[in-house]
Amino acid sequence: MFFTLVGFSLASLSAALEISSGAYAQFREGGFPFNDPTLLRIYFFGFWFAFLGLLCSLIGVGSKTPLRFKAPALLLVLMLLWMGQAMGE
């Protein structure tokens, strides 16, 4: 149960980083320039939060919790989202 909860918490952290970075880019004058180091750092941390969360949630799949299948699915979607955004950069 602990690993599933940690995985879901990291998924929430990664999703919050995704939403807040998008909001910051909208309100920042001119947005982010191409290959901006700050944006690339956000991509790095967002991807690694999702990756570490996926590892933790896969360890916790054997537990009998409601999040055992939802956390890995959410984290896979977040990892694909971070990779897609990084490739679009």
Order of alpha helices (4+ residues) and beta strands (2+ residues): alpha-alpha-alpha
